[in-house]
Amino acid sequence: MAAEPGPVEEQEQVELKDPGLSAFLAWLIPGLGHLYQGRTAKAILFFVCIMGTFAYGVCLGGRSDLGWGRAVYLSWRPDDKSLPFLCQIWIGLPAFPALIQANRVKSGKPPLWGGFMAPPELGSDGPEGNPTLHEVWKGLSTRLEYAITYTMIAGLLNILVILDALAGPVFPERKEEDEREEKKKKSPKDKQPQEEGKPESPDQVPTIDTPTDVKP
């Protein structure tokens, strides 16, 4: 009797569709690549967990008078290299405002959206709506450190999501399982017991003594 397929065999039937496009969508918005593949439960889980972590970090790294999203910004100035952004950018589309703001500040234009994700000024006095780097760190202090950490973790977690959308879930190698099954079949414990009353060999067939001197 054939064995029923286990959960691993059922999971191997996951349709990854276009892996490259799935990975790109997973980077663009956490969980979008899995939604494209039809893996809805994972898509919801990844979106809620990763976007929740990132959004909490963005809110934690801001204040009404200093502006919001101060933990996420792009800057490569000599006195202010935002290395955390190398991790934060893996969150995809939610980090794009930092790219727009960095381009505007570099071109000498004022930041948009009340300075949301805009690089702070390096001088002593920043323009209205865009505080200096010193004012941001002085006003937020430890909160800004936590905010940067949360947003970095969210970006790094999404790298794992992208890999899962690209290559699919990891399963144990079937070769090892097949070898274990063969060993079980060859094991003497798995031999079927002989039927009751059936002789084990021809030598064990019982003989019946027949009388030779039978008179009519």
C-alpha positions as CSV (number, residue, x, y, z in Angstrom):
1,M,0.0,0.0,0.0
2,A,1.5,3.3,-1.1
3,A,2.3,5.8,1.7
4,E,0.3,9.0,1.8
5,P,2.3,12.1,0.9
6,G,3.7,13.9,3.9
7,P,3.6,17.6,4.5
8,V,7.0,18.1,2.9
9,E,5.8,16.6,-0.3
10,E,2.8,18.8,-0.3
11,Q,4.9,21.9,0.3
12,E,7.2,21.1,-2.6
13,Q,4.4,22.0,-5.0
14,V,4.7,25.7,-4.2
15,E,4.5,27.7,-7.5
16,L,7.2,30.4,-7.5
17,K,6.2,31.8,-10.9
18,D,8.9,34.3,-12.0
19,P,11.6,34.2,-9.3
20,G,13.3,37.4,-10.5
21,L,10.0,39.4,-10.5
22,S,9.0,37.9,-7.2
23,A,12.3,39.0,-5.6
24,F,11.9,42.5,-7.0
25,L,8.4,42.8,-5.6
26,A,9.5,41.4,-2.3
27,W,12.1,44.2,-2.1
28,L,9.7,46.9,-3.3
29,I,7.2,46.1,-0.5
30,P,7.7,43.4,2.1
31,G,5.4,40.5,1.3
32,L,4.4,41.6,-2.2
33,G,6.5,39.0,-3.9
34,H,4.8,36.2,-1.8
35,L,1.4,37.7,-2.6
36,Y,2.3,37.5,-6.3
37,Q,3.2,33.8,-5.9
38,G,-0.1,33.1,-4.2
39,R,1.5,32.5,-0.7
40,T,-1.0,34.8,1.0
41,A,-0.4,33.8,4.6
42,K,3.3,34.5,4.4
43,A,2.7,37.7,2.5
44,I,0.5,39.0,5.3
45,L,2.9,37.8,8.0
46,F,5.9,39.5,6.4
47,F,4.1,42.7,5.7
48,V,2.7,43.1,9.2
49,C,5.9,42.2,11.0
50,I,8.5,44.0,8.9
51,M,6.5,47.1,8.1
52,G,5.3,47.3,11.7
53,T,8.9,47.3,12.9
54,F,10.0,49.9,10.3
55,A,7.0,52.2,11.0
56,Y,7.6,52.0,14.8
57,G,11.3,53.0,14.2
58,V,10.2,55.9,12.0
59,C,7.7,57.2,14.6
60,L,10.2,56.7,17.4
61,G,12.8,58.7,15.6
62,G,10.8,61.9,15.3
63,R,9.1,64.7,17.2
64,S,6.6,67.4,16.3
65,D,9.2,70.2,16.6
66,L,12.0,68.3,15.0
67,G,10.1,66.5,12.2
68,W,9.4,62.8,11.7
69,G,11.5,60.0,10.2
70,R,14.8,61.5,11.4
71,A,16.2,57.9,11.8
72,V,16.0,57.3,8.1
73,Y,17.9,59.6,5.7
74,L,20.6,59.5,3.0
75,S,23.7,61.5,3.4
76,W,27.3,61.0,2.2
77,R,28.8,64.3,3.4
78,P,32.2,64.3,5.0
79,D,30.9,65.0,8.5
80,D,27.7,62.9,8.2
81,K,27.8,59.5,6.4
82,S,24.5,57.7,7.0
83,L,25.8,54.1,7.0
84,P,22.5,52.8,8.6
85,F,20.8,53.6,5.3
86,L,22.7,50.8,3.6
87,C,20.5,48.4,5.7
88,Q,17.3,50.6,5.7
89,I,17.1,50.7,1.9
90,W,16.3,47.0,1.8
91,I,12.9,47.8,3.1
92,G,12.2,49.1,-0.5
93,L,9.6,51.7,-1.3
94,P,9.0,52.9,2.3
95,A,12.6,54.3,2.2
96,F,12.2,56.1,-1.1
97,P,11.3,59.5,0.5
98,A,14.9,59.6,1.9
99,L,16.3,59.4,-1.7
100,I,14.0,62.2,-2.9
101,Q,14.9,64.4,0.1
102,A,18.6,63.8,-0.3
103,N,18.5,64.8,-3.9
104,R,16.6,68.0,-3.1
105,V,19.0,69.0,-0.3
106,K,21.9,68.3,-2.6
107,S,20.4,70.5,-5.3
108,G,19.9,73.4,-2.7
109,K,16.2,73.0,-2.6
110,P,14.2,73.0,0.7
111,P,13.0,69.5,1.8
112,L,9.4,68.4,1.4
113,W,6.8,67.0,3.8
114,G,8.0,68.9,6.8
115,G,11.5,67.5,6.5
116,F,10.3,63.9,6.7
117,M,13.4,61.6,6.1
118,A,15.4,64.7,5.1
119,P,19.1,64.9,6.0
120,P,19.6,67.4,8.8
121,E,21.7,70.5,8.3
122,L,25.4,70.4,9.4
123,G,25.6,74.1,10.3
124,S,24.8,75.8,13.6
125,D,21.4,77.1,12.4
126,G,19.3,75.1,9.9
127,P,16.5,76.6,7.9
128,E,13.0,76.6,9.2
129,G,11.6,73.0,9.3
130,N,15.0,71.4,8.9
131,P,16.9,71.3,12.2
132,T,20.7,70.7,12.4
133,L,22.3,67.3,13.2
134,H,23.2,68.5,16.7
135,E,19.6,69.6,17.4
136,V,18.2,66.2,16.3
137,W,20.6,64.2,18.5
138,K,20.2,66.5,21.4
139,G,16.4,66.5,21.2
140,L,15.9,62.7,20.6
141,S,19.0,61.3,22.3
142,T,18.5,57.6,23.0
143,R,15.2,57.4,21.2
144,L,17.1,58.1,17.9
145,E,19.5,55.2,18.6
146,Y,16.6,52.8,19.1
147,A,14.8,54.2,16.0
148,I,17.9,53.6,13.8
149,T,18.2,50.1,15.2
150,Y,14.5,49.2,14.5
151,T,14.6,50.5,11.0
152,M,17.9,48.7,10.2
153,I,16.5,45.4,11.6
154,A,13.4,45.8,9.3
155,G,15.6,46.3,6.3
156,L,17.8,43.3,7.1
157,L,14.8,41.0,7.8
158,N,13.5,41.9,4.4
159,I,16.6,40.5,2.8
160,L,15.5,37.0,4.1
161,V,12.1,37.6,2.7
162,I,13.6,38.5,-0.7
163,L,15.6,35.3,-0.7
164,D,12.6,33.2,0.2
165,A,10.6,34.7,-2.7
166,L,13.6,34.1,-5.0
167,A,14.4,30.5,-4.1
168,G,11.3,29.3,-2.3
169,P,11.2,27.4,1.0
170,V,14.0,25.1,2.1
171,F,13.3,21.4,2.2
172,P,15.5,18.4,3.3
173,E,17.1,16.5,0.4
174,R,14.9,13.7,-0.8
175,K,18.0,11.5,-1.4
176,E,18.7,11.1,2.3
177,E,15.0,10.2,3.0
178,D,15.0,7.6,0.2
179,E,18.2,6.0,1.6
180,R,16.5,5.7,5.1
181,E,13.5,4.1,3.6
182,E,15.6,1.5,1.8
183,K,17.4,0.7,5.0
184,K,14.1,0.2,6.8
185,K,12.9,-2.2,4.0
186,K,16.1,-4.3,4.3
187,S,15.9,-4.5,8.1
188,P,14.9,-7.9,9.4
189,K,12.4,-6.3,11.8
190,D,10.3,-5.3,8.8
191,K,10.0,-8.9,7.5
192,Q,6.4,-10.2,7.5
193,P,5.8,-13.0,10.0
194,Q,5.1,-16.4,8.4
195,E,1.6,-17.6,8.3
196,E,0.5,-20.0,11.0
197,G,0.8,-23.6,10.0
198,K,2.9,-22.9,6.9
199,P,6.1,-24.8,6.9
200,E,9.3,-22.7,6.9
201,S,11.2,-25.1,4.6
202,P,10.7,-28.4,2.7
203,D,12.7,-30.3,5.4
204,Q,10.1,-29.4,8.0
205,V,7.1,-31.0,6.1
206,P,5.6,-33.5,8.5
207,T,5.7,-37.1,7.3
208,I,2.9,-39.6,7.8
209,D,3.7,-43.2,8.5
210,T,1.7,-45.6,6.3
211,P,1.3,-49.3,7.3
212,T,3.1,-51.7,4.9
213,D,1.5,-54.9,6.1
214,V,-2.0,-54.3,5.2
215,K,-4.1,-57.5,4.9
216,P,-7.1,-57.5,2.6
